[in-house]
Amino acid sequence: MTVTPISSASRTTGTDTEYVSPPAPVLLSSFPTGGGADVHVYQDNDGSLSSDCTGCGEYAWSLTVTRDFAREHSATCIRPPRPLPVAA
């Protein structure tokens, strides 16, 4: 059996190649908003940072996103947390 590095997002076993998902982003920080929601900061598997607001839903990703960016958004967002989806 030959296994290729996870960075290639595939795994070879014998003659078959199957997709291997990359590692999940790692939660680094959470900042509360004025509306009671949170802005979460994640480090993605490529080393970049992303943020996600549980209030307004803003998602930000770039090589220049920093914790300060997320902290600034948390200071200005006043939307309450979005309700979780209900299973049917």
Secondary structure by P-SEA (a helix, b strand, c coil): cccccccccccccccbbbbbbcccccccccccccccbbbbbbbccccbbbbbbcccccccccccccaaaaaaaaaccccccccccccc
